[in-house]
């Protein structure tokens, strides 16, 4: 009887985690970026998924001023504060814990890349790339507890 109960409990947990991973809204919430440098909030923007910086480990520059988007190729946007800066946009859920067709902006170099996201448990694999996803870099983010 105990064995049957244990097997049932394990199956229920497996099913619950599978259902969660299959939910298009499973990536909503706050994520800690690789290296614990920032937190990104992923939210719905219309029927798509977007994300913005909501916390920085080092929010001030060398002069003690709030960090801004100084590497942006558009000079008119270089005074935007990094806190609140949209860095993910245009993602659609494609099933099996994957979001595609989005873009990611890297304020460290001012470049925008095509991007795919894959949810694996409490980890997001965020892959930015140019052209083909083989030519890119993956960053692993962790769900903020």
N, C-alpha and C positions, 0 to 999 in steps of 0.2 A: 504494500500500500504506500509506504514512504517513497519507494522507487517510482511508482506511478505519479505521485504528487510532484516529485522532483523533476521528472521528465516533462510533466505538464507545465511547471513553472518555467523551465528553461525554454520550452517552445513558445510560451507566451512572451517572454522577454525578447526572444529572437524575432518573433512576429512584430512586436511593438517597435523594435529598432529598425526593422525592414520598412515598416509603414512610415516611420519618421523620415528615413532616408529618401523615400519615394515622394515625400511631400514637396511640392514646388516652393513652399515657404520655409523649408528647413534651414535655409541659410540666413534667414532674418535674425537680426540681433547684433551684438557687439563681438568683435573678433580682435584678438591680440596678434599683431603682425610679427613676422619673424624677427628675432632679436629683441623682442619686447620694446620696440622703438615707438610704437603708436597703437591706438585702438581705432578700428574702422567700424562704423555702424552700417550694416547692410539693411536696406529698407525697400519697400515697393514704391516705384514711381510709375504711376498708371498701371499697366499690365506687365511692366518690366522690373528688373531688379537693379538697384544702384547702391553706391556706398560713398561715405564721406569720412574724413578724419575727424574724430571727436576728442582725441587726447594725444598729447605728445610727451615723451619722456623728457625731452629738452625743448620746451616751447619758446625759449628765447635765443636770440643769436648772440654773437660775441660782444655786441654793444649793449646787450640787455633789452633789446626790443623784441616784440613778438615776431616770430619767423614768418616770412612771406614767401610767395611763389616766385622768387627771384630768378629762377632758371627758365621761366616760361618763355617760349619763342615769341609770343605776342607781348610786346613791351607794355601795352595798356593793362595787362593782367598781372604784372610783376609785383604789384602792391597788395594782391589778395592775400589775406591771412591763411596760413596752412590749417589752422583750426577751423573746421567747417568746410574745408575744401573738398568738392566732389572729386573722387579719384576713380570710381567705377560707375559705368552706366551702360544701359542698353542690353542687359542680359535677359535671355529667355531660357526657360526650363526645357531641357530636351529629354528628360527621363533618366532613370537609373542614377540619380544623384549628381547630374551634370547640368551646368548652365553654360550657354554658349552665345556667340554672336555679340559679345560685349567688348568694351574698351576699358583699358586701365591707363591712368596717367601717373607717371613717376615724377614727383616734384623734385627729386634729387638730380634729375638730368633734364627735366622739361620736355620729356618725350611721351607720346601716347602710343600704345601698342594694342593690337588685337588681343583678346583675352578669353580664356576658358576657365571655368571653376569646377572642381570636383569635390564633393563632400564625402569624407571617409570618417565616420564616427563623429568625433568632436574636432576634427581637423579639416581645414579647407586647403586644397591644393590649387593655388592661384597661378595660372601659367600665362605670362605675357609673351607675345611673339610678333615677329614681322613676317608676313606672308604665310608660311607654313608653321604649324605648331612645333615642328622639329627644331626650328631656329628660334629658340626662346629660352626663358628661364622660369623655373617654378619656385614659388615662395610658399611656405606652409604656415598657415594662420591657425590659431587655436581659439576655440569658443571661450569667451570671457565668462568666468563663473561668478 
